[in-house]
Amino acid sequence: MKILFISSWFPNKLEPTNGNFVQRHAEAVALKHDVEILHTIGDFNQKETFVFDDKIINGIRTLVIYYRNSKNPVQNFIRRMKAYKIGFSKMQKPELVHANVLHNNMLFAVYLKKKYKIPFVVSEHWTALQEENLARTSANIKRIAKFIAKHADYIFPVSENLKNSLKMLGIKTPMKVISNVVNTDIFQIRQTDRNESTKFLHVSSLIPRKRPDKIIETVHQLKANGYDASLEIGGDGDTATLRKLVQQLNAESYITVFDEISYEEVAEKMQASDCFILFSDNETQGCVILESYACGKPVIATAVGGVPEFIKPGLGVLIEKANEKELYQSMQNFIENKITFNNPEVLRRFVIDKFSKDSISHQFTEVYIQIGEPAIA
């Protein structure tokens, strides 16, 4: 089938990693279908009304249109929709639109359905629509999300937790949980030299809800209490504050902070570590959990959002949100080998069977065919 991916978030020159999970979904679908990607985003520093970046990325034609941003949100929305219309005219006409995130950007998918009778599905990733966040999410965001969902043919939340939250919001569109995809070609088991110290790892956007400072402080406390532990921590967020904290703790010899790195480099760090730490206040899924498994490494993570669905016995350890004592105890137990995990091949097989490109492509295709059948008939 000819599939057009559009998304509220997608990697671009202004936000290189934003929505990279959408890009991985598109690459998985492209194993079985003819995929093109269209994305638009505003740029405050741009003089031209529209700038077109049309290229082939990982074998998929990807058109990103930058529009001149302003301080007027209504004007920006109009420009964004105009950019989508111009972009759509440059793409092949799809049989199905795969939209991403129930944000007002995806009103364009509703427009395409009404004007051209093109059905659309939506993959949903947004923490704003999780049950625990709904009270803080604006009524307008929720109203638009419900409107888009009402016109969609299918919705794919990335976790059961998010699916249940969408139902609580009053969305009745058919749903099927389809996770984020893991590149099992990059994230794989590699034999590395055994560390003398127990090496923990954390990679994320480093925003406050990821609590990276608390992970640093916990490793520092372990070290102060005589445990031979080290930590690598980093990502595409505020590393300066974390470096300052490490210096204040005089922990430079056993805690390393790194900036944004490639997926290949993330995989290398996972392969060289002993355990991945995720101490978030909220997660729709936590793809890093699965990436760590694919490298044969267990995970210690907070029981928030969709995380408990992916932390199975023998694969990882669940701890309470914001419970630093429990984080410390779990890491101490790991160092002392008091926790039993499955062997690395079992961790990796769990990912290949359910979350690899082939598996995710197959899961999407089953629904695509179901949606396409009435049109074919």
Protein Blocks (a to p, Z undefined) as FASTA:
>chain_A
ZZddddfbdcdfklmmgoklmmmmmmmmmmmmccddddddddfkbmbfbdcddddeehia
cddddddddfblklmmmmmmmmmmmmmmmpccdfbdcdehjafklmmmmmmmmmnopacd
dddfbfklgmklmmmpcfklmmmmmmmmmmpmbdcdfbfklmmmmmmnopabdcdddddd
ddfklmccddddddfbacdddddehpaklommmmmmmmmmmmmnopacddddddjddfkl
mmmmmmmnopmmmpccdddddfklmmmmmmmmmbdcdfbfbdfkopmlmmmmmnopacdd
ddehjlmmmmcghkaccddehilklmmmmmmmmmnopaccddfklmmmmmmmmmgmklmm
mmmmmmmmmmmmmmmZZ
